[in-house]
Amino acid sequence: MRAMLALVMLVVSFIAAPAQESDKAKQALKTSQAALGTPLPDVVLTSPEGESVPINGFRGKPLLVTLVYTSCADVCPTLIESLYPAVEEAQSALGPDSFNVVTVGFDVRADTPERMRLLARERGIDLPNWRFLSADQQNLDALASAVGFAFYSRAGGYDHLAQVSIVDKDGKLYQQVYGAIFEPPVIIEPLKDLVFGRFSPVSSVQNVIDRIKLFCTVYDPNTGRYIFDYSLFVGIAIGLLCLSLILTFLIREWRRPPPSPTGRV
């Protein structure tokens, strides 16, 4: 079902002859999915201040990667503006320093550090740990290949896959999220897996705490916010308490000696 929805959103972002662009869309989706599990290469990007930013410097925390171009008038601005509340809620629910976000310009001739800075300002992106970066052709090609990002030149711009790539703390591509509009859970649920270590062994007190946070951090559709809900564990604790009381009663009854016989001469 997710792949079907992704394909629909992908086809929408390709604007040209329907049959030809549909084939491109299908190939782009195939390329994107084939990249899962790929480690990010040691590419170096450029900040709006002109500083070198190694992508592997973000290892140790999950990373969201989006690729856009600054002259885009539809999909890219919508993607960034829709991603903003999801990232904001993720920072509130999981911790502002629990993950990073990078938005990289893929039109290397036009997406200069200054243009990326203006893009962030125009879209009101002021969240911590979200950086807008530029790349040269070699580094852009390596990054796009690693995250399975496909784009094609067309008159007036590019056709491209609208995706957010979620990378784990070891720098491997963990999941793709498609579309230009994001409800918070589609971004936060996979981040929860990585931040709280759903697949890591429970080998320390911190692992136990993280596992509790994983199951207790839940989405409330009425408010559109994530809340920390202990009710599941409270219910389990009450159930275990009742079970232990029943077992204690049964054991005591089983161990109680039979009554002494009476009335014998």
KAURLIN-V621807 format. One record per residue. N is the residue number from 1. RES is the residue in one small letter. SS is DSSP state (helix for helix, strand for strand, loop for the rest). OMEGA is omega in degrees with one decimal (NA if undefined). Layout:
BEGIN
n=N res=RES ss=SS omega=OMEGA
n=N res=RES ss=SS omega=OMEGA
END
This chain:
BEGIN
n=1 res=m ss=loop omega=179.6
n=2 res=r ss=helix omega=179.2
n=3 res=a ss=helix omega=179.1
n=4 res=m ss=helix omega=177.8
n=5 res=l ss=helix omega=179.3
n=6 res=a ss=helix omega=-179.0
n=7 res=l ss=helix omega=178.2
n=8 res=v ss=helix omega=179.6
n=9 res=m ss=helix omega=-179.3
n=10 res=l ss=helix omega=-179.7
n=11 res=v ss=helix omega=178.7
n=12 res=v ss=helix omega=-176.0
n=13 res=s ss=loop omega=176.5
n=14 res=f ss=loop omega=-171.5
n=15 res=i ss=loop omega=177.0
n=16 res=a ss=loop omega=179.6
n=17 res=a ss=loop omega=-171.0
n=18 res=p ss=helix omega=-175.0
n=19 res=a ss=helix omega=-177.9
n=20 res=q ss=helix omega=-176.9
n=21 res=e ss=helix omega=175.4
n=22 res=s ss=helix omega=176.8
n=23 res=d ss=helix omega=177.4
n=24 res=k ss=helix omega=-179.2
n=25 res=a ss=helix omega=179.3
n=26 res=k ss=helix omega=178.8
n=27 res=q ss=helix omega=178.6
n=28 res=a ss=helix omega=178.4
n=29 res=l ss=helix omega=177.7
n=30 res=k ss=helix omega=178.5
n=31 res=t ss=helix omega=-179.6
n=32 res=s ss=helix omega=-178.5
n=33 res=q ss=helix omega=-179.8
n=34 res=a ss=helix omega=-178.1
n=35 res=a ss=loop omega=-177.9
n=36 res=l ss=loop omega=-177.9
n=37 res=g ss=loop omega=-179.2
n=38 res=t ss=loop omega=175.0
n=39 res=p ss=strand omega=177.0
n=40 res=l ss=loop omega=177.9
n=41 res=p ss=loop omega=-177.3
n=42 res=d ss=loop omega=-179.9
n=43 res=v ss=loop omega=179.2
n=44 res=v ss=strand omega=-179.9
n=45 res=l ss=strand omega=-176.5
n=46 res=t ss=strand omega=180.0
n=47 res=s ss=strand omega=175.0
n=48 res=p ss=loop omega=178.3
n=49 res=e ss=loop omega=179.2
n=50 res=g ss=loop omega=-179.8
n=51 res=e ss=loop omega=175.2
n=52 res=s ss=strand omega=-178.1
n=53 res=v ss=strand omega=176.5
n=54 res=p ss=strand omega=-178.7
n=55 res=i ss=helix omega=179.6
n=56 res=n ss=helix omega=173.8
n=57 res=g ss=helix omega=178.5
n=58 res=f ss=helix omega=179.5
n=59 res=r ss=loop omega=-176.5
n=60 res=g ss=loop omega=176.4
n=61 res=k ss=loop omega=173.3
n=62 res=p ss=strand omega=-176.4
n=63 res=l ss=strand omega=171.0
n=64 res=l ss=strand omega=-179.9
n=65 res=v ss=strand omega=172.5
n=66 res=t ss=strand omega=175.5
n=67 res=l ss=strand omega=-176.7
n=68 res=v ss=strand omega=168.8
n=69 res=y ss=loop omega=-166.6
n=70 res=t ss=loop omega=-179.6
n=71 res=s ss=loop omega=177.9
n=72 res=c ss=loop omega=-176.1
n=73 res=a ss=loop omega=-175.7
n=74 res=d ss=loop omega=-171.4
n=75 res=v ss=helix omega=-175.1
n=76 res=c ss=helix omega=177.6
n=77 res=p ss=helix omega=178.7
n=78 res=t ss=helix omega=179.1
n=79 res=l ss=helix omega=-177.6
n=80 res=i ss=helix omega=-177.5
n=81 res=e ss=helix omega=177.4
n=82 res=s ss=helix omega=180.0
n=83 res=l ss=helix omega=-175.9
n=84 res=y ss=helix omega=-178.8
n=85 res=p ss=helix omega=177.8
n=86 res=a ss=helix omega=178.0
n=87 res=v ss=helix omega=178.9
n=88 res=e ss=helix omega=178.9
n=89 res=e ss=helix omega=177.7
n=90 res=a ss=helix omega=178.1
n=91 res=q ss=helix omega=178.3
n=92 res=s ss=helix omega=-175.0
n=93 res=a ss=helix omega=-172.6
n=94 res=l ss=helix omega=-177.0
n=95 res=g ss=loop omega=-176.1
n=96 res=p ss=loop omega=-179.2
n=97 res=d ss=loop omega=-175.3
n=98 res=s ss=loop omega=178.9
n=99 res=f ss=strand omega=179.1
n=100 res=n ss=strand omega=177.3
n=101 res=v ss=strand omega=172.0
n=102 res=v ss=strand omega=173.1
n=103 res=t ss=strand omega=-172.3
n=104 res=v ss=strand omega=176.0
n=105 res=g ss=strand omega=-177.3
n=106 res=f ss=loop omega=173.2
n=107 res=d ss=loop omega=-166.5
n=108 res=v ss=loop omega=179.8
n=109 res=r ss=loop omega=-175.4
n=110 res=a ss=loop omega=-173.5
n=111 res=d ss=loop omega=179.6
n=112 res=t ss=loop omega=175.8
n=113 res=p ss=helix omega=179.9
n=114 res=e ss=helix omega=178.6
n=115 res=r ss=helix omega=178.4
n=116 res=m ss=helix omega=176.7
n=117 res=r ss=helix omega=179.0
n=118 res=l ss=helix omega=178.3
n=119 res=l ss=helix omega=179.3
n=120 res=a ss=helix omega=-178.5
n=121 res=r ss=helix omega=-179.1
n=122 res=e ss=helix omega=-178.6
n=123 res=r ss=loop omega=175.0
n=124 res=g ss=loop omega=-179.3
n=125 res=i ss=loop omega=-177.4
n=126 res=d ss=loop omega=-178.4
n=127 res=l ss=loop omega=177.1
n=128 res=p ss=loop omega=174.4
n=129 res=n ss=loop omega=172.1
n=130 res=w ss=strand omega=-174.7
n=131 res=r ss=strand omega=176.1
n=132 res=f ss=strand omega=-168.1
n=133 res=l ss=strand omega=176.8
n=134 res=s ss=strand omega=179.8
n=135 res=a ss=loop omega=168.5
n=136 res=d ss=loop omega=-172.1
n=137 res=q ss=helix omega=-176.9
n=138 res=q ss=helix omega=-179.1
n=139 res=n ss=helix omega=178.5
n=140 res=l ss=helix omega=179.8
n=141 res=d ss=helix omega=-179.3
n=142 res=a ss=helix omega=-179.6
n=143 res=l ss=helix omega=-179.3
n=144 res=a ss=helix omega=178.2
n=145 res=s ss=helix omega=-177.5
n=146 res=a ss=helix omega=-179.1
n=147 res=v ss=loop omega=176.3
n=148 res=g ss=loop omega=-177.4
n=149 res=f ss=loop omega=-179.0
n=150 res=a ss=loop omega=175.9
n=151 res=f ss=strand omega=-175.6
n=152 res=y ss=strand omega=177.4
n=153 res=s ss=strand omega=172.8
n=154 res=r ss=strand omega=179.8
n=155 res=a ss=loop omega=177.1
n=156 res=g ss=loop omega=179.4
n=157 res=g ss=strand omega=-175.7
n=158 res=y ss=strand omega=163.0
n=159 res=d ss=strand omega=-175.7
n=160 res=h ss=strand omega=177.1
n=161 res=l ss=loop omega=176.1
n=162 res=a ss=loop omega=-174.7
n=163 res=q ss=strand omega=168.9
n=164 res=v ss=strand omega=180.0
n=165 res=s ss=strand omega=-179.5
n=166 res=i ss=strand omega=-174.7
n=167 res=v ss=strand omega=-178.4
n=168 res=d ss=loop omega=-174.1
n=169 res=k ss=loop omega=177.9
n=170 res=d ss=loop omega=176.9
n=171 res=g ss=loop omega=178.9
n=172 res=k ss=strand omega=-179.5
n=173 res=l ss=strand omega=-173.9
n=174 res=y ss=strand omega=-175.9
n=175 res=q ss=strand omega=174.4
n=176 res=q ss=strand omega=173.2
n=177 res=v ss=strand omega=-173.7
n=178 res=y ss=strand omega=176.5
n=179 res=g ss=loop omega=180.0
n=180 res=a ss=loop omega=178.5
n=181 res=i ss=loop omega=-173.3
n=182 res=f ss=loop omega=165.6
n=183 res=e ss=loop omega=-176.3
n=184 res=p ss=helix omega=-176.4
n=185 res=p ss=helix omega=-176.7
n=186 res=v ss=helix omega=176.4
n=187 res=i ss=helix omega=-170.6
n=188 res=i ss=helix omega=-177.6
n=189 res=e ss=helix omega=176.3
n=190 res=p ss=helix omega=175.4
n=191 res=l ss=helix omega=176.6
n=192 res=k ss=helix omega=179.2
n=193 res=d ss=helix omega=-174.2
n=194 res=l ss=helix omega=-177.9
n=195 res=v ss=helix omega=-176.0
n=196 res=f ss=loop omega=171.9
n=197 res=g ss=loop omega=179.9
n=198 res=r ss=loop omega=-173.6
n=199 res=f ss=loop omega=178.6
n=200 res=s ss=loop omega=179.2
n=201 res=p ss=loop omega=177.5
n=202 res=v ss=loop omega=-173.4
n=203 res=s ss=loop omega=-179.8
n=204 res=s ss=loop omega=178.0
n=205 res=v ss=helix omega=179.7
n=206 res=q ss=helix omega=176.9
n=207 res=n ss=helix omega=178.7
n=208 res=v ss=helix omega=178.6
n=209 res=i ss=helix omega=179.5
n=210 res=d ss=helix omega=-180.0
n=211 res=r ss=helix omega=176.0
n=212 res=i ss=helix omega=178.2
n=213 res=k ss=helix omega=-179.3
n=214 res=l ss=helix omega=-175.6
n=215 res=f ss=helix omega=-177.6
n=216 res=c ss=helix omega=177.7
n=217 res=t ss=strand omega=-171.4
n=218 res=v ss=strand omega=-177.7
n=219 res=y ss=strand omega=176.1
n=220 res=d ss=strand omega=-176.6
n=221 res=p ss=loop omega=-179.9
n=222 res=n ss=loop omega=-179.0
n=223 res=t ss=loop omega=-175.1
n=224 res=g ss=loop omega=-177.8
n=225 res=r ss=strand omega=171.9
n=226 res=y ss=strand omega=179.0
n=227 res=i ss=strand omega=177.1
n=228 res=f ss=strand omega=-170.9
n=229 res=d ss=loop omega=179.6
n=230 res=y ss=loop omega=-168.7
n=231 res=s ss=helix omega=179.7
n=232 res=l ss=helix omega=-177.9
n=233 res=f ss=helix omega=174.9
n=234 res=v ss=helix omega=177.9
n=235 res=g ss=helix omega=177.9
n=236 res=i ss=helix omega=-179.8
n=237 res=a ss=helix omega=178.6
n=238 res=i ss=helix omega=178.4
n=239 res=g ss=helix omega=178.3
n=240 res=l ss=helix omega=178.4
n=241 res=l ss=helix omega=178.4
n=242 res=c ss=helix omega=179.6
n=243 res=l ss=helix omega=-179.4
n=244 res=s ss=helix omega=177.6
n=245 res=l ss=helix omega=178.2
n=246 res=i ss=helix omega=179.4
n=247 res=l ss=helix omega=178.2
n=248 res=t ss=helix omega=179.4
n=249 res=f ss=helix omega=-178.8
n=250 res=l ss=helix omega=179.7
n=251 res=i ss=helix omega=178.8
n=252 res=r ss=helix omega=178.5
n=253 res=e ss=helix omega=-178.6
n=254 res=w ss=helix omega=-179.0
n=255 res=r ss=helix omega=-178.0
n=256 res=r ss=loop omega=-179.6
n=257 res=p ss=loop omega=178.5
n=258 res=p ss=loop omega=179.5
n=259 res=p ss=loop omega=-179.5
n=260 res=s ss=loop omega=178.7
n=261 res=p ss=loop omega=-179.3
n=262 res=t ss=loop omega=175.9
n=263 res=g ss=loop omega=177.8
n=264 res=r ss=loop omega=178.6
n=265 res=v ss=loop omega=NA
END
